[in-house]
Amino acid sequence: MKVNTIYVSTASLVVALLFMFTGCANEFKDQQTIRSENKSVSDSVKIAEDAELRATISRQTEALKAERDSVAIVQQGIAIGDLRFGMSEKEAWAAINKMREGDSMYKVGAYRYHVSPSFNSEGQLYYVTMRTTPVNASEIDEKVTPAIEDLITIIETKYGPAENRKWQLDLMKFKTSTVQIMGKWAVGTKRISVGSFKESSRSTYCAYVWIWDEPMQMLVENAQLKQEAGAQLEAAEKF
């Protein structure tokens, strides 16, 4: 009887242990299932959040592009200040004199500039340059570079970051009658370049701004090429 009692007790213990292990195994499986389901839900939420974030960024990018395009449409016809592309010489010079406010130069930011307009064969303004008073090489760091940096900051405030931005003039690459461009902008059909120019006559330097209407500039260049080609043909006939 004792043996049977011990046998029964042992069997009961084994059964109990089996039930316990089975229960633990099932509980472990249930926990794994819950974790798997939670991970699946978490992954789905993350995917949805990522998709929404991408959609938000896309909307913001499109809105920013639309805003810049609208600014470009408004601003592309304006050269600078009161000067507009297509003005007659009389209108352009009247605008320049108004911008100068009785001075011989036009003040932009912390510096003053000589303004020079250019007109096409029909007498329409298509190109404007501005330059500081020329200085010797020894004054570049004091008067030219700061003016360039000031201009770039002003233009970037209005039109955004410059293309092909450079941070320092390379005097070793400066040759007579050459330019170094430190930043560029495309605003609709308007183009702006800021840099420095070395004058041929006195080896002097100045901060320079070139502003032009791209379609009008191309027409002028094409007309010049045709004129040069015609002159060559005429010369060839005389040879």
C-alpha positions in Angstrom: 0.0 0.0 0.0 2.8 2.3 0.7 4.3 1.5 -2.7 1.0 2.2 -4.4 0.6 5.4 -2.5 4.1 6.5 -3.4 3.4 5.5 -7.1 0.2 7.3 -7.2 1.7 10.4 -5.6 4.6 10.3 -8.0 2.2 9.9 -10.9 0.1 12.8 -9.7 3.2 14.9 -9.3 4.3 14.1 -12.9 0.8 15.0 -14.2 0.8 18.2 -12.2 4.2 19.1 -13.6 3.1 18.3 -17.1 0.0 20.5 -16.7 2.3 23.2 -15.2 4.8 23.0 -18.0 2.0 22.9 -20.6 0.4 25.9 -19.0 3.8 27.8 -19.0 4.4 26.8 -22.6 0.9 28.0 -23.6 1.4 31.2 -21.6 4.8 31.7 -23.3 3.1 31.2 -26.7 0.4 33.5 -25.7 2.9 36.2 -24.7 4.8 35.6 -28.0 1.6 36.0 -29.9 0.7 39.2 -28.0 4.2 40.6 -28.6 4.0 39.6 -32.3 0.6 41.3 -32.6 1.8 44.3 -30.7 4.9 44.5 -33.0 2.6 44.2 -36.1 0.4 47.0 -34.8 3.5 49.1 -34.0 4.9 48.5 -37.4 1.6 49.4 -39.0 1.4 52.6 -37.0 5.1 53.5 -37.9 4.4 52.9 -41.6 1.3 55.1 -41.4 3.2 57.8 -39.5 6.1 57.6 -42.0 3.6 57.9 -44.9 1.9 60.9 -43.3 5.3 62.5 -42.6 6.3 62.0 -46.3 3.0 63.4 -47.4 3.4 66.4 -45.1 6.9 67.1 -46.3 5.7 66.7 -49.9 2.9 69.2 -49.3 5.3 71.7 -47.6 7.8 71.3 -50.5 5.1 71.9 -53.1 3.8 74.9 -51.1 7.3 76.4 -50.8 7.9 75.8 -54.6 4.6 77.5 -55.4 5.4 80.4 -53.2 8.9 80.8 -54.8 7.3 80.5 -58.3 4.8 83.2 -57.4 7.6 85.5 -56.1 9.6 84.8 -59.2 6.7 85.8 -61.5 6.3 89.1 -59.6 10.0 89.8 -59.3 11.4 88.6 -62.6 10.4 91.8 -64.4 12.2 94.0 -61.8 15.9 94.6 -62.3 16.5 96.4 -59.1 14.7 99.2 -57.1 12.5 101.1 -59.6 14.2 99.7 -62.6 12.1 97.3 -64.7 13.2 95.4 -67.8 11.8 96.8 -71.0 12.0 100.4 -69.8 13.0 103.0 -72.3 16.3 104.9 -71.8 14.4 108.0 -70.6 12.3 105.9 -68.1 15.3 104.0 -66.9 17.5 107.1 -66.2 14.6 108.8 -64.5 14.2 105.7 -62.2 18.0 105.6 -61.5 18.0 109.3 -60.6 15.1 108.7 -58.2 16.9 105.7 -56.6 20.0 107.8 -56.1 18.0 110.3 -54.0 20.2 113.2 -55.2 23.4 111.3 -54.8 25.7 110.1 -57.6 25.5 106.5 -56.3 22.8 104.1 -55.2 23.0 102.9 -51.6 22.1 99.2 -51.0 22.7 97.9 -47.5 25.9 99.3 -46.0 27.5 100.2 -49.4 27.0 102.6 -52.3 27.1 101.5 -56.0 27.5 103.0 -59.4 24.5 101.9 -61.5 24.9 101.3 -65.3 22.0 100.3 -67.5 22.3 98.6 -70.9 19.7 98.8 -73.7 18.9 96.6 -76.7 18.6 97.8 -80.3 15.0 98.8 -79.6 16.1 101.0 -76.7 14.7 98.7 -74.0 16.5 98.0 -70.7 17.7 94.4 -70.5 20.9 94.5 -68.4 22.0 96.4 -65.3 25.3 96.4 -63.5 26.3 97.9 -60.1 29.8 98.3 -58.8 31.5 99.8 -55.8 34.2 102.5 -56.3 37.4 100.6 -57.6 40.2 100.1 -55.0 43.7 98.8 -55.1 44.5 95.1 -54.2 45.6 96.2 -50.7 42.0 97.3 -49.9 40.2 94.2 -51.2 39.8 92.7 -47.7 38.6 96.0 -46.3 36.3 97.3 -49.0 35.5 94.7 -51.7 35.0 91.4 -49.9 32.7 92.9 -47.2 30.6 94.6 -49.9 30.2 91.2 -51.7 29.2 89.5 -48.5 26.7 92.2 -47.6 25.1 92.0 -51.1 24.9 88.2 -50.9 23.2 88.4 -47.5 20.7 90.9 -48.8 19.8 89.0 -51.9 19.6 85.7 -50.1 17.2 87.3 -47.6 14.9 88.0 -50.6 15.5 85.2 -53.0 17.0 82.3 -50.9 20.4 80.7 -51.0 22.8 81.4 -53.8 23.9 78.9 -56.3 27.6 78.1 -56.8 28.4 80.0 -53.6 32.0 80.7 -53.1 33.5 82.1 -49.8 36.8 83.7 -50.8 38.2 85.7 -53.7 41.3 84.0 -55.3 43.6 86.9 -56.2 46.1 84.4 -57.9 43.4 83.7 -60.5 42.5 87.3 -61.2 43.7 88.4 -64.6 43.1 91.8 -66.2 39.5 92.4 -67.2 38.3 89.2 -65.5 35.5 88.5 -63.0 35.1 86.1 -60.1 31.5 85.1 -59.3 30.8 84.5 -55.7 27.0 83.7 -56.0 24.2 83.3 -58.5 20.4 83.4 -58.5 17.7 82.6 -61.0 14.4 84.4 -60.3 12.1 83.4 -63.1 13.7 84.8 -66.2 15.8 87.2 -64.2 19.5 86.3 -63.5 21.7 87.8 -60.8 25.4 87.3 -60.3 27.5 88.8 -57.5 31.3 88.9 -57.5 34.4 91.0 -58.2 35.9 92.6 -61.3 39.5 93.5 -62.0 39.6 96.6 -64.3 42.1 96.5 -67.1 43.3 100.0 -67.0 44.5 100.4 -63.5 44.5 96.9 -62.0 41.9 97.9 -59.5 39.1 95.9 -58.0 35.4 96.4 -57.1 32.4 94.5 -55.8 30.1 93.9 -58.8 26.5 92.9 -59.5 25.2 91.7 -62.9 21.4 91.7 -63.3 19.8 90.8 -66.6 16.7 89.3 -68.3 17.6 86.0 -69.8 15.3 86.0 -72.9 16.2 89.6 -73.8 19.9 88.9 -73.2 19.8 85.9 -75.6 18.1 88.0 -78.3 20.9 90.6 -78.0 23.6 87.9 -78.2 21.9 86.3 -81.2 21.7 89.7 -82.9 25.4 90.3 -82.3 26.3 86.9 -83.6 24.3 87.5 -86.8 25.9 90.9 -87.2 29.4 89.5 -86.8 28.6 86.7 -89.2 27.4 89.2 -91.7 30.5 91.3 -91.3 32.7 88.2 -91.9 30.7 87.3 -95.1 31.1 90.9 -96.3 34.8 90.9 -95.7 35.1 87.5 -97.4 33.4 88.9 -100.5 36.1 91.7 -100.6 39.0 89.3 -100.2 
